[in-house]
């Protein structure tokens, strides 16, 4: 019996190879062996040696393959023209080109790589019906009323109408794209036209484009599909659980305990902020990839020799009885 293929699209550059290794490893560790996962990487600068090491991250798993597609620097002009760059890169725009790049697929799951997975993505992928009409199914993640995320829309008020702001619903870190429907309705051309026409005002460039072009043909994924790491600061009491703007209290409670994807949204990431939410889990997955030593050496190189002694990170290797602690001591003179 043939396995069901679950295609997965990622778009990143060489700076995100180590986070990608963690994302890929956690994805396949929670994957259903009854399915075959094809992970595509759209990039412009990941060398052959780094590609091979990413493949080594998945050694031992028979139901996964990794395919690299060199985009040869495309979208650099669009990225240069885009006013808001933040921590983004031109590779984010490759998501918008999926309908033409993957004519062999009617649908594809798109994910960022600043994430770890603790559930199987095939649930959401298989549940999405391409004949149902939506261009995509995405997650707004958890948003508690009154939180800074709830107030983030104010960043749009100067350049977007209230109607446009109301259409900014889903997060671009994890969604299922209806490629067949997008091709039928020529949505890719509309994506690129919108992105180029709005370089002066988009705040979250590819996410704004997806939301505004696909509206209203967007369906909402379950609450546990995506949880952003900062969400754990918002839901500390039972009363907080009832204040989510999309989901009910029971859905929020379950999502916080069992996220399919934990997304490290914003500029705070486990690899640059060792005390951040989810950093321990991220490093434990990193320890099961070929990149652990590379990352630890990079961390050591960034440390100030005069820094006070403190614990930097703690993780447990597979099958080990004791945890490993890395610390830094101040140089005495």
JONOR-V949875 format. One record per residue. N is the residue number from 0. PHI is phi in whole degrees, -180 to 180 (none if undefined). OMEGA is omega as a letter, one per 40 degrees, with the letter a starting at -180 (none if undefined). D_CENTER is the distance of its C-alpha to the mean C-alpha in Angstrom with 1 decimal. Layout:
n,phi,omega,d_center
N,PHI,OMEGA,D_CENTER
N,PHI,OMEGA,D_CENTER
//
This chain:
n,phi,omega,d_center
0,none,a,31.9
1,-73,i,29.0
2,-82,i,25.4
3,-71,i,23.1
4,-88,i,20.5
5,-115,i,16.8
6,-80,a,15.3
7,-129,i,11.6
8,-107,i,10.5
9,-128,a,8.4
10,-138,a,9.7
11,-159,i,10.3
12,-111,a,13.6
13,-62,a,15.7
14,-63,a,14.7
15,-106,a,11.3
16,-63,a,13.2
17,-68,i,13.6
18,-56,i,10.0
19,-64,i,9.5
20,-59,i,12.6
21,-66,i,11.5
22,-61,a,8.4
23,-64,a,11.0
24,-64,a,13.8
25,-68,i,12.5
26,-61,a,11.5
27,-76,i,15.0
28,-66,i,16.8
29,-107,a,16.0
30,-81,i,16.7
31,-77,a,19.9
32,-64,i,22.5
33,-78,a,24.0
34,-119,i,21.2
35,-112,a,20.4
36,-101,i,16.8
37,-109,a,16.6
38,-99,i,13.5
39,-100,i,13.9
40,-119,i,13.0
41,-94,a,14.1
42,-152,i,15.3
43,-136,a,18.5
44,-149,a,19.4
45,-91,a,18.4
46,-72,a,21.8
47,-60,a,23.3
48,-65,i,23.6
49,-70,i,20.0
50,-62,a,19.2
51,-64,i,21.7
52,-68,i,20.4
53,-66,i,17.0
54,-64,i,19.1
55,-63,i,21.0
56,-58,a,18.0
57,-104,i,18.4
58,-58,i,22.2
59,97,i,24.0
60,-110,a,21.8
61,-81,a,23.8
62,-104,i,21.4
63,-147,i,18.7
64,-140,a,19.0
65,-122,a,17.0
66,-122,i,18.0
67,-102,i,17.7
68,-124,a,18.6
69,-80,a,19.9
70,-88,i,19.6
71,55,i,22.4
72,78,a,21.2
73,-59,i,21.0
74,77,i,19.9
75,-64,i,21.1
76,-66,i,23.7
77,-65,i,21.4
78,-65,i,19.2
79,-60,a,22.5
80,-80,a,23.7
81,-75,a,20.8
82,-66,a,22.0
83,-92,a,18.9
84,-109,i,16.9
85,46,i,15.8
86,-99,a,13.3
87,-82,i,12.1
88,-143,a,13.6
89,-61,a,15.3
90,-62,i,12.8
91,-61,a,10.7
92,-74,i,14.0
93,-65,i,14.0
94,-58,a,12.0
95,-71,a,15.2
96,-99,a,17.4
97,-57,a,16.2
98,-56,a,19.4
99,-85,a,21.7
100,-73,a,19.9
101,-122,a,19.8
102,-66,a,23.1
103,-79,a,23.4
104,-117,i,20.7
105,-83,i,21.3
106,-150,a,17.8
107,-151,i,14.4
108,-94,a,11.1
109,-108,i,8.3
110,-141,i,4.7
111,-77,a,2.6
112,-115,i,4.6
113,-88,a,5.1
114,-148,i,5.1
115,-131,i,8.3
116,-108,i,9.8
117,-129,i,13.2
118,-151,a,14.0
119,-90,a,14.6
120,-71,a,12.4
121,-64,i,15.7
122,-58,a,17.0
123,-71,a,15.0
124,-63,a,15.4
125,-69,a,19.1
126,-74,a,19.8
127,-80,a,18.9
128,-101,a,22.2
129,-67,i,22.4
130,-84,a,25.9
131,-78,i,25.1
132,116,a,24.6
133,-65,i,21.1
134,-74,i,19.2
135,-159,i,15.9
136,-118,a,14.8
137,-136,a,12.0
138,-120,i,11.5
139,-78,a,13.0
140,60,i,11.9
141,-90,i,15.0
142,-136,i,17.1
143,-82,i,20.5
144,-54,i,23.4
145,87,i,24.5
146,-73,i,21.5
147,-65,i,20.2
148,-68,i,17.2
149,-61,a,20.0
150,-87,a,21.9
151,-62,a,19.2
152,-60,i,20.6
153,-62,i,23.6
154,-67,a,21.9
155,-97,a,22.4
156,-63,a,26.0
157,-73,a,27.7
158,-123,a,26.4
159,-122,i,25.3
160,-75,i,27.6
161,-62,i,27.3
162,-66,i,26.9
163,-64,a,23.9
164,-61,a,22.3
165,-66,a,22.9
166,-93,a,20.8
167,-86,a,17.6
168,-105,a,16.2
169,-109,i,12.7
170,-89,a,9.2
171,-85,a,7.6
172,-77,a,3.9
173,-164,i,5.9
174,-160,i,9.5
175,-108,a,12.6
176,-100,i,14.6
177,-87,a,18.3
178,-64,a,19.3
179,-62,a,22.9
180,-68,i,23.3
181,-64,i,21.6
182,-66,a,24.0
183,-59,a,26.9
184,-99,i,26.5
185,56,a,25.5
186,-72,a,22.4
187,-58,i,21.0
188,-62,i,24.0
189,-70,i,23.4
190,-56,a,19.8
191,-68,i,21.2
192,-64,i,24.3
193,-64,a,22.6
194,-59,a,20.2
195,-73,a,23.3
196,-80,a,25.5
197,-124,i,23.3
198,-59,a,22.3
199,-80,a,24.5
200,-132,a,22.9
201,-63,a,19.2
202,-102,i,17.3
203,-121,a,13.7
204,-51,a,14.7
205,-73,i,12.8
206,-68,i,11.8
207,-60,a,15.5
208,-62,i,16.7
209,-59,a,15.0
210,-65,a,16.4
211,-77,i,19.8
212,-79,a,20.5
213,-84,i,19.6
214,-57,e,21.3
215,-96,a,22.9
216,-87,i,21.7
217,-131,i,18.5
218,-105,a,18.5
219,-102,i,16.7
220,-79,i,14.9
221,-59,a,16.3
222,-60,a,15.6
223,-83,i,14.3
224,-63,a,11.5
225,-139,i,9.0
226,-128,i,10.5
227,-79,a,9.6
228,-59,a,11.5
229,-71,a,14.0
230,-63,a,15.1
231,-68,i,17.3
232,-81,a,19.5
233,-94,a,20.2
234,-122,a,21.6
235,-105,a,24.4
236,-131,i,27.2
237,-61,i,28.1
238,-65,i,28.8
239,-61,a,25.3
240,-61,a,23.9
241,-84,a,26.0
242,-103,i,24.8
243,-70,a,21.4
244,-84,a,21.7
245,-118,a,20.2
246,-114,i,20.7
247,-79,a,23.8
248,-60,a,24.4
249,-64,i,24.4
250,-65,i,21.0
251,-65,a,19.6
252,-59,i,21.4
253,-66,a,20.1
254,-62,i,16.4
255,-63,a,16.8
256,-84,a,18.6
257,-140,i,16.6
258,-73,i,12.9
259,-67,i,11.5
260,-123,i,8.0
261,-101,a,8.3
262,-103,i,5.7
263,-89,a,7.6
264,-72,i,8.1
265,81,a,10.9
266,-89,a,12.8
267,-86,a,13.5
268,-127,i,11.7
269,-59,a,13.5
270,-81,i,14.7
271,-122,i,16.4
272,-144,a,17.4
273,-67,i,18.9
274,-96,a,19.8
275,-74,i,16.6
276,-59,i,15.5
277,87,a,14.1
278,-63,i,15.3
279,-61,i,17.9
280,-64,i,15.7
281,-63,a,13.4
282,-69,i,16.7
283,-67,i,18.2
284,-71,i,15.8
285,-54,a,16.2
286,-64,i,19.9
287,-101,i,19.6
288,-117,i,18.5
289,-77,a,20.8
290,-104,a,19.2
291,-59,a,20.5
292,-61,i,23.6
293,-56,a,22.1
294,-71,i,19.8
295,-66,i,22.8
296,-64,i,25.0
297,-65,i,22.7
298,-62,a,22.7
299,-61,a,26.4
300,-66,a,27.0
301,-90,a,25.4
302,-75,i,27.5
303,-79,a,30.6
304,-63,a,33.7
305,-96,a,35.3
306,-67,i,32.6
307,-61,i,33.8
308,-63,i,33.3
309,-161,i,30.3
310,-74,a,27.9
311,-95,i,24.7
312,-163,i,22.8
313,-142,a,23.9
314,-150,a,22.6
315,-122,i,24.2
316,-73,i,24.5
317,-57,i,24.8
318,70,i,28.3
319,-80,i,29.4
320,-88,a,31.6
321,-119,i,30.8
322,-82,i,27.9
323,-105,i,27.6
324,-117,i,27.7
325,-110,a,27.2
326,-135,a,29.2
327,-128,i,30.7
328,-109,a,34.4
329,-72,i,36.1
330,-75,a,38.6
331,-92,a,42.1
332,-124,none,44.8
//
